[in-house]
């Protein structure tokens, strides 16, 4: 990093086992998880009208601020942009993946 100390501490994390922390009252193996909808509302593969691949990625370009950039399907992340649209009653399949791309652009400083 230019003009910054290379040995600078950015964070310190302390991890310890807190024996006084409350424990779950039901063992996880005994818990029952449900999908939150009635079985009659199940979605079959032939109900799916479209499939979308959504790739989250991250890059680093020292010539742009913020230094770390985030992307959705190769486009810079923009919380105000709407990339995907589904209409009420439609069944759409979304496949999420994540990859990290580190792109350092070297510049000559005079």
Chimera marker file (.cmm) of the C-alpha trace (Angstrom):
<marker_set name="trace">
<marker id="1" x="0.000" y="0.000" z="0.000" r="1" g="1" b="0" radius="0.5"/>
<marker id="2" x="1.416" y="3.325" z="-1.009" r="1" g="1" b="0" radius="0.5"/>
<marker id="3" x="2.032" y="5.789" z="1.840" r="1" g="1" b="0" radius="0.5"/>
<marker id="4" x="0.711" y="3.374" z="4.480" r="1" g="1" b="0" radius="0.5"/>
<marker id="5" x="2.727" y="1.322" z="6.961" r="1" g="1" b="0" radius="0.5"/>
<marker id="6" x="2.837" y="-2.314" z="5.859" r="1" g="1" b="0" radius="0.5"/>
<marker id="7" x="2.823" y="-3.644" z="9.420" r="1" g="1" b="0" radius="0.5"/>
<marker id="8" x="-0.251" y="-1.705" z="10.585" r="1" g="1" b="0" radius="0.5"/>
<marker id="9" x="-2.708" y="-3.648" z="12.759" r="1" g="1" b="0" radius="0.5"/>
<marker id="10" x="-6.178" y="-3.340" z="11.257" r="1" g="1" b="0" radius="0.5"/>
<marker id="11" x="-8.042" y="-5.504" z="13.768" r="1" g="1" b="0" radius="0.5"/>
<marker id="12" x="-7.534" y="-7.735" z="16.757" r="1" g="1" b="0" radius="0.5"/>
<marker id="13" x="-9.937" y="-10.609" z="17.363" r="1" g="1" b="0" radius="0.5"/>
<marker id="14" x="-10.144" y="-12.460" z="20.656" r="1" g="1" b="0" radius="0.5"/>
<marker id="15" x="-11.939" y="-15.822" z="20.641" r="1" g="1" b="0" radius="0.5"/>
<marker id="16" x="-12.717" y="-17.693" z="23.836" r="1" g="1" b="0" radius="0.5"/>
<marker id="17" x="-15.151" y="-20.302" z="25.097" r="1" g="1" b="0" radius="0.5"/>
<marker id="18" x="-17.756" y="-18.701" z="27.327" r="1" g="1" b="0" radius="0.5"/>
<marker id="19" x="-19.001" y="-21.488" z="29.578" r="1" g="1" b="0" radius="0.5"/>
<marker id="20" x="-21.677" y="-19.182" z="31.017" r="1" g="1" b="0" radius="0.5"/>
<marker id="21" x="-23.342" y="-18.628" z="27.616" r="1" g="1" b="0" radius="0.5"/>
<marker id="22" x="-26.859" y="-20.120" z="27.395" r="1" g="1" b="0" radius="0.5"/>
<marker id="23" x="-27.001" y="-23.483" z="25.646" r="1" g="1" b="0" radius="0.5"/>
<marker id="24" x="-29.839" y="-24.612" z="23.345" r="1" g="1" b="0" radius="0.5"/>
<marker id="25" x="-32.684" y="-26.182" z="25.287" r="1" g="1" b="0" radius="0.5"/>
<marker id="26" x="-33.347" y="-28.774" z="22.551" r="1" g="1" b="0" radius="0.5"/>
<marker id="27" x="-30.545" y="-30.804" z="20.990" r="1" g="1" b="0" radius="0.5"/>
<marker id="28" x="-30.154" y="-29.889" z="17.322" r="1" g="1" b="0" radius="0.5"/>
<marker id="29" x="-30.691" y="-33.529" z="16.293" r="1" g="1" b="0" radius="0.5"/>
<marker id="30" x="-34.192" y="-33.368" z="17.848" r="1" g="1" b="0" radius="0.5"/>
<marker id="31" x="-35.182" y="-30.133" z="16.084" r="1" g="1" b="0" radius="0.5"/>
<marker id="32" x="-37.644" y="-30.265" z="13.179" r="1" g="1" b="0" radius="0.5"/>
<marker id="33" x="-37.172" y="-27.767" z="10.365" r="1" g="1" b="0" radius="0.5"/>
<marker id="34" x="-40.004" y="-27.084" z="7.915" r="1" g="1" b="0" radius="0.5"/>
<marker id="35" x="-39.948" y="-25.119" z="4.672" r="1" g="1" b="0" radius="0.5"/>
<marker id="36" x="-42.573" y="-22.637" z="5.895" r="1" g="1" b="0" radius="0.5"/>
<marker id="37" x="-45.264" y="-23.472" z="3.353" r="1" g="1" b="0" radius="0.5"/>
<marker id="38" x="-47.931" y="-26.129" z="2.936" r="1" g="1" b="0" radius="0.5"/>
<marker id="39" x="-46.983" y="-29.320" z="1.076" r="1" g="1" b="0" radius="0.5"/>
<marker id="40" x="-49.668" y="-28.540" z="-1.535" r="1" g="1" b="0" radius="0.5"/>
<marker id="41" x="-47.695" y="-25.399" z="-2.454" r="1" g="1" b="0" radius="0.5"/>
<marker id="42" x="-44.605" y="-27.383" z="-3.500" r="1" g="1" b="0" radius="0.5"/>
<marker id="43" x="-42.914" y="-26.260" z="-6.696" r="1" g="1" b="0" radius="0.5"/>
<marker id="44" x="-42.262" y="-28.919" z="-9.312" r="1" g="1" b="0" radius="0.5"/>
<marker id="45" x="-39.523" y="-28.585" z="-11.940" r="1" g="1" b="0" radius="0.5"/>
<marker id="46" x="-42.113" y="-28.121" z="-14.718" r="1" g="1" b="0" radius="0.5"/>
<marker id="47" x="-43.496" y="-25.069" z="-12.818" r="1" g="1" b="0" radius="0.5"/>
<marker id="48" x="-40.227" y="-23.155" z="-13.244" r="1" g="1" b="0" radius="0.5"/>
<marker id="49" x="-40.592" y="-20.492" z="-15.961" r="1" g="1" b="0" radius="0.5"/>
<marker id="50" x="-36.957" y="-19.295" z="-15.938" r="1" g="1" b="0" radius="0.5"/>
<marker id="51" x="-33.582" y="-19.995" z="-14.364" r="1" g="1" b="0" radius="0.5"/>
<marker id="52" x="-31.055" y="-17.347" z="-13.400" r="1" g="1" b="0" radius="0.5"/>
<marker id="53" x="-27.376" y="-17.777" z="-12.572" r="1" g="1" b="0" radius="0.5"/>
<marker id="54" x="-26.253" y="-15.147" z="-10.102" r="1" g="1" b="0" radius="0.5"/>
<marker id="55" x="-22.517" y="-14.842" z="-9.576" r="1" g="1" b="0" radius="0.5"/>
<marker id="56" x="-21.191" y="-12.691" z="-6.751" r="1" g="1" b="0" radius="0.5"/>
<marker id="57" x="-17.577" y="-11.650" z="-7.136" r="1" g="1" b="0" radius="0.5"/>
<marker id="58" x="-15.089" y="-9.239" z="-5.709" r="1" g="1" b="0" radius="0.5"/>
<marker id="59" x="-12.165" y="-7.400" z="-7.238" r="1" g="1" b="0" radius="0.5"/>
<marker id="60" x="-9.501" y="-5.005" z="-6.143" r="1" g="1" b="0" radius="0.5"/>
<marker id="61" x="-8.419" y="-2.061" z="-8.260" r="1" g="1" b="0" radius="0.5"/>
<marker id="62" x="-6.041" y="0.334" z="-6.545" r="1" g="1" b="0" radius="0.5"/>
<marker id="63" x="-7.113" y="3.107" z="-8.918" r="1" g="1" b="0" radius="0.5"/>
<marker id="64" x="-10.754" y="3.033" z="-7.797" r="1" g="1" b="0" radius="0.5"/>
<marker id="65" x="-12.385" y="3.826" z="-4.492" r="1" g="1" b="0" radius="0.5"/>
<marker id="66" x="-13.377" y="1.906" z="-2.553" r="1" g="1" b="0" radius="0.5"/>
<marker id="67" x="-10.338" y="-0.317" z="-3.023" r="1" g="1" b="0" radius="0.5"/>
<marker id="68" x="-12.444" y="-3.479" z="-2.928" r="1" g="1" b="0" radius="0.5"/>
<marker id="69" x="-15.196" y="-3.631" z="-5.551" r="1" g="1" b="0" radius="0.5"/>
<marker id="70" x="-18.158" y="-6.000" z="-5.523" r="1" g="1" b="0" radius="0.5"/>
<marker id="71" x="-19.885" y="-7.355" z="-8.622" r="1" g="1" b="0" radius="0.5"/>
<marker id="72" x="-23.109" y="-9.175" z="-9.488" r="1" g="1" b="0" radius="0.5"/>
<marker id="73" x="-22.849" y="-11.084" z="-12.764" r="1" g="1" b="0" radius="0.5"/>
<marker id="74" x="-19.822" y="-9.015" z="-13.717" r="1" g="1" b="0" radius="0.5"/>
<marker id="75" x="-21.549" y="-5.654" z="-13.180" r="1" g="1" b="0" radius="0.5"/>
<marker id="76" x="-20.470" y="-3.344" z="-10.351" r="1" g="1" b="0" radius="0.5"/>
<marker id="77" x="-22.805" y="-3.744" z="-7.376" r="1" g="1" b="0" radius="0.5"/>
<marker id="78" x="-25.456" y="-1.033" z="-7.330" r="1" g="1" b="0" radius="0.5"/>
<marker id="79" x="-28.125" y="-1.230" z="-4.621" r="1" g="1" b="0" radius="0.5"/>
<marker id="80" x="-30.432" y="0.916" z="-6.773" r="1" g="1" b="0" radius="0.5"/>
<marker id="81" x="-30.211" y="-1.300" z="-9.876" r="1" g="1" b="0" radius="0.5"/>
<marker id="82" x="-32.768" y="-4.049" z="-10.458" r="1" g="1" b="0" radius="0.5"/>
<marker id="83" x="-31.152" y="-6.970" z="-12.275" r="1" g="1" b="0" radius="0.5"/>
<marker id="84" x="-33.824" y="-9.632" z="-11.838" r="1" g="1" b="0" radius="0.5"/>
<marker id="85" x="-37.591" y="-9.530" z="-12.086" r="1" g="1" b="0" radius="0.5"/>
<marker id="86" x="-40.207" y="-12.095" z="-11.076" r="1" g="1" b="0" radius="0.5"/>
<marker id="87" x="-43.948" y="-11.679" z="-11.362" r="1" g="1" b="0" radius="0.5"/>
<marker id="88" x="-46.386" y="-12.844" z="-8.646" r="1" g="1" b="0" radius="0.5"/>
<marker id="89" x="-47.219" y="-16.507" z="-9.071" r="1" g="1" b="0" radius="0.5"/>
<marker id="90" x="-44.133" y="-17.300" z="-11.160" r="1" g="1" b="0" radius="0.5"/>
<marker id="91" x="-41.684" y="-19.966" z="-10.103" r="1" g="1" b="0" radius="0.5"/>
<marker id="92" x="-38.106" y="-19.000" z="-10.919" r="1" g="1" b="0" radius="0.5"/>
<marker id="93" x="-34.955" y="-20.882" z="-10.124" r="1" g="1" b="0" radius="0.5"/>
<marker id="94" x="-31.989" y="-18.887" z="-8.849" r="1" g="1" b="0" radius="0.5"/>
<marker id="95" x="-28.550" y="-20.511" z="-8.709" r="1" g="1" b="0" radius="0.5"/>
<marker id="96" x="-26.052" y="-18.559" z="-6.624" r="1" g="1" b="0" radius="0.5"/>
<marker id="97" x="-22.291" y="-18.842" z="-6.804" r="1" g="1" b="0" radius="0.5"/>
<marker id="98" x="-19.417" y="-16.800" z="-5.514" r="1" g="1" b="0" radius="0.5"/>
<marker id="99" x="-15.946" y="-16.217" z="-6.822" r="1" g="1" b="0" radius="0.5"/>
<marker id="100" x="-13.106" y="-13.925" z="-5.873" r="1" g="1" b="0" radius="0.5"/>
<marker id="101" x="-11.180" y="-12.092" z="-8.559" r="1" g="1" b="0" radius="0.5"/>
<marker id="102" x="-8.235" y="-10.024" z="-7.499" r="1" g="1" b="0" radius="0.5"/>
<marker id="103" x="-7.267" y="-7.550" z="-10.152" r="1" g="1" b="0" radius="0.5"/>
<marker id="104" x="-4.402" y="-5.271" z="-9.306" r="1" g="1" b="0" radius="0.5"/>
<marker id="105" x="-3.674" y="-2.553" z="-11.803" r="1" g="1" b="0" radius="0.5"/>
<marker id="106" x="-0.129" y="-1.365" z="-11.531" r="1" g="1" b="0" radius="0.5"/>
<marker id="107" x="0.615" y="2.260" z="-12.256" r="1" g="1" b="0" radius="0.5"/>
<marker id="108" x="3.851" y="4.156" z="-12.574" r="1" g="1" b="0" radius="0.5"/>
<marker id="109" x="4.030" y="7.053" z="-10.145" r="1" g="1" b="0" radius="0.5"/>
<marker id="110" x="6.369" y="9.877" z="-11.041" r="1" g="1" b="0" radius="0.5"/>
<link id1="1" id2="2" r="1" g="1" b="0" radius="0.2"/>
<link id1="2" id2="3" r="1" g="1" b="0" radius="0.2"/>
<link id1="3" id2="4" r="1" g="1" b="0" radius="0.2"/>
<link id1="4" id2="5" r="1" g="1" b="0" radius="0.2"/>
<link id1="5" id2="6" r="1" g="1" b="0" radius="0.2"/>
<link id1="6" id2="7" r="1" g="1" b="0" radius="0.2"/>
<link id1="7" id2="8" r="1" g="1" b="0" radius="0.2"/>
<link id1="8" id2="9" r="1" g="1" b="0" radius="0.2"/>
<link id1="9" id2="10" r="1" g="1" b="0" radius="0.2"/>
<link id1="10" id2="11" r="1" g="1" b="0" radius="0.2"/>
<link id1="11" id2="12" r="1" g="1" b="0" radius="0.2"/>
<link id1="12" id2="13" r="1" g="1" b="0" radius="0.2"/>
<link id1="13" id2="14" r="1" g="1" b="0" radius="0.2"/>
<link id1="14" id2="15" r="1" g="1" b="0" radius="0.2"/>
<link id1="15" id2="16" r="1" g="1" b="0" radius="0.2"/>
<link id1="16" id2="17" r="1" g="1" b="0" radius="0.2"/>
<link id1="17" id2="18" r="1" g="1" b="0" radius="0.2"/>
<link id1="18" id2="19" r="1" g="1" b="0" radius="0.2"/>
<link id1="19" id2="20" r="1" g="1" b="0" radius="0.2"/>
<link id1="20" id2="21" r="1" g="1" b="0" radius="0.2"/>
<link id1="21" id2="22" r="1" g="1" b="0" radius="0.2"/>
<link id1="22" id2="23" r="1" g="1" b="0" radius="0.2"/>
<link id1="23" id2="24" r="1" g="1" b="0" radius="0.2"/>
<link id1="24" id2="25" r="1" g="1" b="0" radius="0.2"/>
<link id1="25" id2="26" r="1" g="1" b="0" radius="0.2"/>
<link id1="26" id2="27" r="1" g="1" b="0" radius="0.2"/>
<link id1="27" id2="28" r="1" g="1" b="0" radius="0.2"/>
<link id1="28" id2="29" r="1" g="1" b="0" radius="0.2"/>
<link id1="29" id2="30" r="1" g="1" b="0" radius="0.2"/>
<link id1="30" id2="31" r="1" g="1" b="0" radius="0.2"/>
<link id1="31" id2="32" r="1" g="1" b="0" radius="0.2"/>
<link id1="32" id2="33" r="1" g="1" b="0" radius="0.2"/>
<link id1="33" id2="34" r="1" g="1" b="0" radius="0.2"/>
<link id1="34" id2="35" r="1" g="1" b="0" radius="0.2"/>
<link id1="35" id2="36" r="1" g="1" b="0" radius="0.2"/>
<link id1="36" id2="37" r="1" g="1" b="0" radius="0.2"/>
<link id1="37" id2="38" r="1" g="1" b="0" radius="0.2"/>
<link id1="38" id2="39" r="1" g="1" b="0" radius="0.2"/>
<link id1="39" id2="40" r="1" g="1" b="0" radius="0.2"/>
<link id1="40" id2="41" r="1" g="1" b="0" radius="0.2"/>
<link id1="41" id2="42" r="1" g="1" b="0" radius="0.2"/>
<link id1="42" id2="43" r="1" g="1" b="0" radius="0.2"/>
<link id1="43" id2="44" r="1" g="1" b="0" radius="0.2"/>
<link id1="44" id2="45" r="1" g="1" b="0" radius="0.2"/>
<link id1="45" id2="46" r="1" g="1" b="0" radius="0.2"/>
<link id1="46" id2="47" r="1" g="1" b="0" radius="0.2"/>
<link id1="47" id2="48" r="1" g="1" b="0" radius="0.2"/>
<link id1="48" id2="49" r="1" g="1" b="0" radius="0.2"/>
<link id1="49" id2="50" r="1" g="1" b="0" radius="0.2"/>
<link id1="50" id2="51" r="1" g="1" b="0" radius="0.2"/>
<link id1="51" id2="52" r="1" g="1" b="0" radius="0.2"/>
<link id1="52" id2="53" r="1" g="1" b="0" radius="0.2"/>
<link id1="53" id2="54" r="1" g="1" b="0" radius="0.2"/>
<link id1="54" id2="55" r="1" g="1" b="0" radius="0.2"/>
<link id1="55" id2="56" r="1" g="1" b="0" radius="0.2"/>
<link id1="56" id2="57" r="1" g="1" b="0" radius="0.2"/>
<link id1="57" id2="58" r="1" g="1" b="0" radius="0.2"/>
<link id1="58" id2="59" r="1" g="1" b="0" radius="0.2"/>
<link id1="59" id2="60" r="1" g="1" b="0" radius="0.2"/>
<link id1="60" id2="61" r="1" g="1" b="0" radius="0.2"/>
<link id1="61" id2="62" r="1" g="1" b="0" radius="0.2"/>
<link id1="62" id2="63" r="1" g="1" b="0" radius="0.2"/>
<link id1="63" id2="64" r="1" g="1" b="0" radius="0.2"/>
<link id1="64" id2="65" r="1" g="1" b="0" radius="0.2"/>
<link id1="65" id2="66" r="1" g="1" b="0" radius="0.2"/>
<link id1="66" id2="67" r="1" g="1" b="0" radius="0.2"/>
<link id1="67" id2="68" r="1" g="1" b="0" radius="0.2"/>
<link id1="68" id2="69" r="1" g="1" b="0" radius="0.2"/>
<link id1="69" id2="70" r="1" g="1" b="0" radius="0.2"/>
<link id1="70" id2="71" r="1" g="1" b="0" radius="0.2"/>
<link id1="71" id2="72" r="1" g="1" b="0" radius="0.2"/>
<link id1="72" id2="73" r="1" g="1" b="0" radius="0.2"/>
<link id1="73" id2="74" r="1" g="1" b="0" radius="0.2"/>
<link id1="74" id2="75" r="1" g="1" b="0" radius="0.2"/>
<link id1="75" id2="76" r="1" g="1" b="0" radius="0.2"/>
<link id1="76" id2="77" r="1" g="1" b="0" radius="0.2"/>
<link id1="77" id2="78" r="1" g="1" b="0" radius="0.2"/>
<link id1="78" id2="79" r="1" g="1" b="0" radius="0.2"/>
<link id1="79" id2="80" r="1" g="1" b="0" radius="0.2"/>
<link id1="80" id2="81" r="1" g="1" b="0" radius="0.2"/>
<link id1="81" id2="82" r="1" g="1" b="0" radius="0.2"/>
<link id1="82" id2="83" r="1" g="1" b="0" radius="0.2"/>
<link id1="83" id2="84" r="1" g="1" b="0" radius="0.2"/>
<link id1="84" id2="85" r="1" g="1" b="0" radius="0.2"/>
<link id1="85" id2="86" r="1" g="1" b="0" radius="0.2"/>
<link id1="86" id2="87" r="1" g="1" b="0" radius="0.2"/>
<link id1="87" id2="88" r="1" g="1" b="0" radius="0.2"/>
<link id1="88" id2="89" r="1" g="1" b="0" radius="0.2"/>
<link id1="89" id2="90" r="1" g="1" b="0" radius="0.2"/>
<link id1="90" id2="91" r="1" g="1" b="0" radius="0.2"/>
<link id1="91" id2="92" r="1" g="1" b="0" radius="0.2"/>
<link id1="92" id2="93" r="1" g="1" b="0" radius="0.2"/>
<link id1="93" id2="94" r="1" g="1" b="0" radius="0.2"/>
<link id1="94" id2="95" r="1" g="1" b="0" radius="0.2"/>
<link id1="95" id2="96" r="1" g="1" b="0" radius="0.2"/>
<link id1="96" id2="97" r="1" g="1" b="0" radius="0.2"/>
<link id1="97" id2="98" r="1" g="1" b="0" radius="0.2"/>
<link id1="98" id2="99" r="1" g="1" b="0" radius="0.2"/>
<link id1="99" id2="100" r="1" g="1" b="0" radius="0.2"/>
<link id1="100" id2="101" r="1" g="1" b="0" radius="0.2"/>
<link id1="101" id2="102" r="1" g="1" b="0" radius="0.2"/>
<link id1="102" id2="103" r="1" g="1" b="0" radius="0.2"/>
<link id1="103" id2="104" r="1" g="1" b="0" radius="0.2"/>
<link id1="104" id2="105" r="1" g="1" b="0" radius="0.2"/>
<link id1="105" id2="106" r="1" g="1" b="0" radius="0.2"/>
<link id1="106" id2="107" r="1" g="1" b="0" radius="0.2"/>
<link id1="107" id2="108" r="1" g="1" b="0" radius="0.2"/>
<link id1="108" id2="109" r="1" g="1" b="0" radius="0.2"/>
<link id1="109" id2="110" r="1" g="1" b="0" radius="0.2"/>
</marker_set>
